[in-house]
Amino acid sequence: MANISKFDRQEVLEKAKNLFWEKGYLGTSTRELQSSIDMRPGSIYAAFGSKSALFITVLNHYAQALSEQIQTQVFGQADVLQAFRTLLRELVLSPNANRPSEMCMLVKTLSELDESHVEILTQVRSLLVNVEAIFAQVLNQAKEQGTLPSDLDVNAAAKTLQVNIIGWRTYLKATGDKEIIEHQLAQLFVQMAVSRH
């Protein structure tokens, strides 16, 4: 078993993320958790405080990874909008063995938990707001590059994008119909490029 003073925090968070993402917060037992991350319960609590605190840390880790992916693959590209569309297509439509669930971990958590888990839900909602803000930054950079209308309301467009992504991934999980999602994704970007807000 891992010693608390020696454990690799990033490795632990990745393993915990994959387990929580697959099984959900409530569906993950302490025994499964300690087996997956190779830490004794005492070490888990000493390092993170509680199962819920570890889960919140994992959610932050998940959201940070998405933010870094956007920073790396989108910001600063010659055509930010095209790079962003390519990334979204990959995130929504492309099979990925590293994703334990088709659903976004944040959205899955919202659908799983009720208001008795207010601390976790508050954090999830905050992280979704942050993701939306990153989307707005991307769209604003696309405006500066001239690939989106100069008067596009990037905050409203980011909200629309967030709503659609949540819906697309849920619909894809329900139906497996990639063709309609791909069509709608393309159409949404066409609409942003011609709309006036």
N, C-alpha and C positions, 0 to 999 in steps of 0.2 A: 504494500500500500504506500501511497505517496506521503512523504513527510511534508507538513505544512510549510516548513521553511525552505523547501526545495522544489515545490511543485511549479510547473510551467502554467502561469495564469491564463495565457492565451489558448493553450492547448485544452485546459480544463473548460474554458468558456466555449470553445468550439464543440467539444464533446457534449457539454450540457445543452448547448443550443440545438444540436441535432436531435437529442433525445426529447427535449421539451417541444421542439417544432413538430416532431413526429407524433408524440403522444398527448401533447397538451400539458398544461400546468397540473390540472387535477388528475390526469391519467398517468402522471409520472410518480411512481412511489419513491420513497427515500432509499429503499434498497436498490431499485433500478438506477437511481441517480449515483449512489456511491459506487456501484459496480461499473457504471459507464465512465465516470471521471476518475476512478481509482483513488478515491479518498474515503477515509472513515468519517462517520457522521460528526464526530468531534472536530475533525479537521475542517470539514465543510462549514460547520457553524463558527469555528474560530476564524476562518478566512472570509466568510461572507455574511455571517450573522444569523441567517435563517434560510429556509427553502424559498420563501417569497423574495427575500433580499437577493439571493442568488439569481432568481428568475428575472428580477428587474435589471440586474447587472448584465444578464444574458440578452435581454431585450435591447439595452443600450449598445451592447457589442454588435448585435444584429443590425441595428439602425446605423451605427458607425461604419460598418462594412459597406452598406449600401451607399452612404455618403462618399466614402473613399472611392468606390467604384465609379460613381458619377464624376467625381473630381478627376480621376485618372482617364476615363474613357470619353468624357464629354467636354468639360471646361477647357478652353484654350484650343480646341480643335478648329480647323479652318472653316468647317461647316458644323457649328454646334447643334443646330436643329437636326441635321441628318444623323449625326453621331448619337444624339439623344433618342431619336426614333429607332435606330438600330439597337441601342441598349434596351429600350423598353420592349421591343419585339423579342429580344433574347430573354429578358426576365419573365415576360408573360407567356411566351409560346414555346420556347425551346426546352426540350427535356434536359434535365440536369440531375445526375446521380447524386450531386452534393446537396440537393434540396429534398429534405425528408417529406415535404408536403407541397402540393400544387398551390396552396393558399399562402399568402403573405403571413408571416408569423405574427405580426401585429394585429392583422384583421382576424386571424384564427383565434387569438387570445381574446379579442373583443367579443367574438361570437360564443366563446366557451364560458366566460366568467360573468357572474352577476355583480350587483353593486356591493355585495358583502366583501368583495376584493377591491375596495376602492383605491388603495394605494397603487396596485398594479394597473388598474384601468386608467387612473389619472396619468400614470407614466406613459402608457400606450397612446393615449390621446395626445399627449404632449409630443411624443415622437412622430406621430402622424402629421401634426402641425409642422414640425421641423422638416419632414420630408416634402410637404407641400411648399414650404418656403424655398427649399432647394430647387424644386421644379420651377418656381417663379423666377429664381435667379438664372436658371438655364434659359428660360423663355425670354428673359430680359436681355441676356447676352445675344440670343438669336435676333432680337429686335435691333440691337446695336450693329449686328452684321448685315442687317437688311433682309433677312429671310423671313421675318414676320412683320406685319404692319406696325408702324411707329406708334399708333394709338391703341394697340392691343392692350387690354387690361390683363396683365400677366398674372395677377393674383386670382382673378376670376377664372382664367384659363387653367391655372394650376389646380384649382378646386375641381374643375370639370375633368381634368386629367386624372386626378386622384379618385374621383367617383367612378370613372370608367375603368381604371385599373382594378379597383376592388371588385367591380361587377364582372369584368372579363375573367379574372382568375377564378372567381366563384362559379361563373357559368361554365368555364372550361372544365373545372373539376366535376361539375354535374353532367356535362354532355360530351366532353372531349372534342367538340366542334371547333377546330382551329381556324377553319376557313372563314367563318363569320367574324371571329375575333380579329383576324388579320385584316379583313375588309374594313371593319369599324376603326381599327387603329389607323389605317391609312386615311380614312375619311376624316377622322378627327384632326389630323395634321393638315389636311387640305382646308378644312373649315377654319382652323386657326390662321392659316396663311391668307385667307380672303376676308375673314370677318372684320367688322368694325364694331368696337365696344364703346 
